[in-house]
Amino acid sequence: MTVERTQLEGVLLIKPEAFRDFRGEYVEIYNEELYRKNGIEVAFIQDDISMSYKNVLRGIHGDDLTWKLISCLHGEFYLVVLNYDKSSPDFGKWQSFTLSDKNRHQVLVPPKFGNGHFVLSERAIFHYKQSTYYDPGKQFTVKWNDPRFNISWPVKDPILSKRDELGRRG
Ligand SMILES: Cc1cn([C@H]2C[C@H](O)[C@@H](COP(=O)(O)OP(=O)(O)O[C@H]3O[C@H](C)C(=O)[C@H](O)[C@H]3O)O2)c(=O)[nH]c1=O
């Protein structure tokens, strides 16, 4: 595996090793000892997946406590990670990544960063390990096209939940 720093302080791009043969492929998408040795010393306690159809955009969501290790189990999506730490000089800085079941890339997202993903394939399965238990009341929501951040997306009119359309819950 390789672990690379990104343009965002604390956000890492991880490239696990994929073992391919005539049957298909095998990938370790998490191994506590190996990931700790590579500087990922987060105690993950919950795994989630969401399956989304083409043109769905989920996010931008985050909170002040949770670390997330994001993988793409099936298909392909465009992922945006945004520094939403209002006390940070890098507040509003963002970076995009394309994760797929071909490149098997992963992204480590620290607390106070938001993430949003837009599905490029017919279907995509978004997986993440997280370091806290789900608490919707603690999450923040940022509109995918918030004019403050000028985020580039490969879409003009994505499919959104009501929350993501409003940029807030309720
Ligand atoms: C996040 C989460 C959701 N749920 C249930 C609660 C809702 O009835 C349903 C859909 O939840 P939500 O509409 O918040 O899902 P997304 O809009 O995809 O948002 C989630 O996925 C984006 C990409 C994030 O990174 C956020 O962490 C998370 O908010 O799943 C749970 O039971 N456990 C959970 O940890």
Ligand as a Chemical Component Dictionary entry (heavy atoms), coordinates in Angstrom:
data_LIG
# 
_chem_comp.id                   LIG 
_chem_comp.type                 NON-POLYMER 
_chem_comp.pdbx_formal_charge   0 
_chem_comp.three_letter_code    LIG 
# 
loop_
_chem_comp_atom.comp_id 
_chem_comp_atom.atom_id 
_chem_comp_atom.alt_atom_id 
_chem_comp_atom.type_symbol 
_chem_comp_atom.charge 
_chem_comp_atom.model_Cartn_x 
_chem_comp_atom.model_Cartn_y 
_chem_comp_atom.model_Cartn_z 
_chem_comp_atom.pdbx_ordinal 
LIG C1  C1  C 0 -25.033 8.285  8.170  1  
LIG C2  C2  C 0 -25.980 7.246  8.698  2  
LIG C3  C3  C 0 -27.278 7.171  8.258  3  
LIG N1  N1  N 0 -28.106 6.235  8.787  4  
LIG C4  C4  C 0 -29.489 6.192  8.304  5  
LIG C5  C5  C 0 -30.279 7.427  8.704  6  
LIG C6  C6  C 0 -31.095 7.780  7.523  7  
LIG O1  O1  O 0 -32.433 7.353  7.679  8  
LIG C7  C7  C 0 -30.475 7.017  6.358  9  
LIG C8  C8  C 0 -29.882 7.944  5.338  10 
LIG O2  O2  O 0 -29.052 8.846  6.050  11 
LIG P1  P1  P 0 -28.608 10.178 5.356  12 
LIG O3  O3  O 0 -29.729 10.730 4.509  13 
LIG O4  O4  O 0 -27.955 11.083 6.371  14 
LIG O5  O5  O 0 -27.448 9.636  4.367  15 
LIG P2  P2  P 0 -26.502 10.550 3.493  16 
LIG O6  O6  O 0 -27.221 11.743 2.955  17 
LIG O7  O7  O 0 -25.868 9.628  2.524  18 
LIG O8  O8  O 0 -25.392 11.083 4.488  19 
LIG C9  C9  C 0 -24.446 10.200 5.019  20 
LIG O9  O9  O 0 -23.544 9.849  4.018  21 
LIG C10 C10 C 0 -22.664 10.918 3.677  22 
LIG C11 C11 C 0 -21.905 10.572 2.440  23 
LIG C12 C12 C 0 -21.815 11.163 4.850  24 
LIG O10 O10 O 0 -20.579 11.199 4.807  25 
LIG C13 C13 C 0 -22.522 11.437 6.095  26 
LIG O11 O11 O 0 -21.696 10.934 7.147  27 
LIG C14 C14 C 0 -23.863 10.830 6.261  28 
LIG O12 O12 O 0 -24.692 11.867 6.699  29 
LIG O13 O13 O 0 -29.474 6.170  6.891  30 
LIG C15 C15 C 0 -27.698 5.321  9.738  31 
LIG O14 O14 O 0 -28.470 4.452  10.189 32 
LIG N2  N2  N 0 -26.399 5.383  10.181 33 
LIG C16 C16 C 0 -25.537 6.309  9.703  34 
LIG O15 O15 O 0 -24.359 6.321  10.146 35 
# 
loop_
_chem_comp_bond.comp_id 
_chem_comp_bond.atom_id_1 
_chem_comp_bond.atom_id_2 
_chem_comp_bond.value_order 
_chem_comp_bond.pdbx_ordinal 
LIG C1  C2  SING 1  
LIG C2  C3  DOUB 2  
LIG C2  C16 SING 3  
LIG C3  N1  SING 4  
LIG N1  C4  SING 5  
LIG N1  C15 SING 6  
LIG C4  C5  SING 7  
LIG C4  O13 SING 8  
LIG C5  C6  SING 9  
LIG C6  O1  SING 10 
LIG C6  C7  SING 11 
LIG C7  C8  SING 12 
LIG C7  O13 SING 13 
LIG C8  O2  SING 14 
LIG O2  P1  SING 15 
LIG P1  O3  DOUB 16 
LIG P1  O4  SING 17 
LIG P1  O5  SING 18 
LIG O5  P2  SING 19 
LIG P2  O6  DOUB 20 
LIG P2  O7  SING 21 
LIG P2  O8  SING 22 
LIG O8  C9  SING 23 
LIG C9  O9  SING 24 
LIG C9  C14 SING 25 
LIG O9  C10 SING 26 
LIG C10 C11 SING 27 
LIG C10 C12 SING 28 
LIG C12 O10 DOUB 29 
LIG C12 C13 SING 30 
LIG C13 O11 SING 31 
LIG C13 C14 SING 32 
LIG C14 O12 SING 33 
LIG C15 O14 DOUB 34 
LIG C15 N2  SING 35 
LIG N2  C16 SING 36 
LIG C16 O15 DOUB 37 
# 
